[in-house]
């Protein structure tokens, strides 16, 4: 029995002018049905690109998959023609966007958007809206997006993604437009739905605290690569990559009152910046000469020559 | 009744929109029903041989269809607020077409009888006349340049002389006064509503000419706006959504068309040929063919913006086809400038048509348009004021409707709704 989603050796390039650069390099992981995998990293680490490459919906139409394979329930998506891939979008792959205000069509009523394109027997807007915990689904269905509150909009967006019961749900920072309490509620709803319906969920976030709380496994990305992938419990207890450790240390929730945040010195490499060796080496306190020369590969869940054995 | 109450309720919500819609529809219904509003042929007459319907018998095939649409146009504000609009929108024009075809088959080709002749042939038979019992080309030789008959200065004695003063001078060209002939069905010689808007040089009733002229002007406005809307939407949509080579081609085409001054383009076509009885449609087509650029440019710009919108990406994420995304998700968000541009163009087209008619290259007599009436009426104030007022009213009504529709289309400006 193969996994629900298997990605291996995925390379994606973006275009800038006439030049191309790799935004994702050799990314690979597997996701089981009913599992929640969180992808964390800074802005520009490639986590959104990773998510967009699965249904091949890049923000820039010039972006393309250079190499690697994406298998959804055993079916290869990387080379699939556009029309066959389109049939899978929505029905097999659901998407939850970051900003519900922008992702909902402002001139269509919510109920209409939720049921659009569904067969008549599945098109029960009220049931779909009630499923995502919207109070007064009838009122929400008759409303335009701008008439709902931020939390209600996000729930409506979730209802849209869940309406066709996809096997795989991709959520790109679904809570960063919401306040923390609401965000936690929405995430709990999302993960609950994934678990209940046996969907695989890939959750992209830049908040490692949220990732650890809601996901079973966490992949940490840096500069277009996965630097560490581990179960949430393991990562929280004992991060092995120095970058994961630094991210954890910088989590405000883990910082004691009165202490300063542990900031990571330096800044992430700019997109397309050519690097030899480990991309994190310039910012890494543990970097040695080998790190700037050779590139560490992901081995047993960690891409580092000198992994941490215990939390510093 | 409950439905009627609902309709009235939605009118109360947006009185501006409904007022503008009602005004536009009323004007267009008046134009469409012109044969029943102003006609020298009686609507009905009872001859010994049986009943006849001269006003209807005179209509050609297309005019019959337009006439049948008139009540629908008048009822459009009612329809727009009703719940059964889809059914009525398709059903009524289809029915009108069917009836017009049957009518064509049963009644045969139209009978042409010179203006005014019906009234003479009536010979005392009972008849029912239109509210304005004058045709657009029916002359009244004894009443040239007669002021509106509700004015005291318009009173005429038995011999056809003005009681108060001589008729305003027109350079000594006027004929000697003669007895006013009051034909069957016409108001009495000095009845206030005999010529409510006065007459022109040939004694043609100005009210009848304004009604028939408005019919032509409004047709030009509406038809050219529709041509511009359809063409502009197709080409602008292609350029904005596809981008790339299609965008370059359409953009250059827009620039090319914009190089031709609208007025001269129409004058050129009219002078090359295209006048005659189909002149209204020629003008409308030429105006539409040069007016689509405004719509296309606006739509292109909107779609370039919407193409990148997140809800369009979200719609792709739900696996919708490109066509569906364009029509259902992108276009409704680009409607605001489209509506405004189209309705403004309907007003502009009417004005351009007036300019063409004013220059004398428009419709052929006795056909007229509001602009043509203004041009022909430079001798006397009433001949300019009334057609001018109707023209202004029509242009303002279209512009108002455009603005109100734009506000109504945007749920954020609409208020309520939930």
Interface residues (C-beta under 8 A of the other chain):
Chain A: X55 X57 X59 X86 X87 X88 X89 X90 X91 X93 X94 X95 X97 X99 X102 X103 X104 X105 X106 X107 X108 X116 X117 X139 X142 X143 X144 X146 X147 X157 X160 X164
Chain B: X309 X310 X311 X313 X314 X315 X316 X317 X318 X319 X320 X321 X324 X328 X329 X332 X333 X335 X409 X410 X411 X412 X417 X418
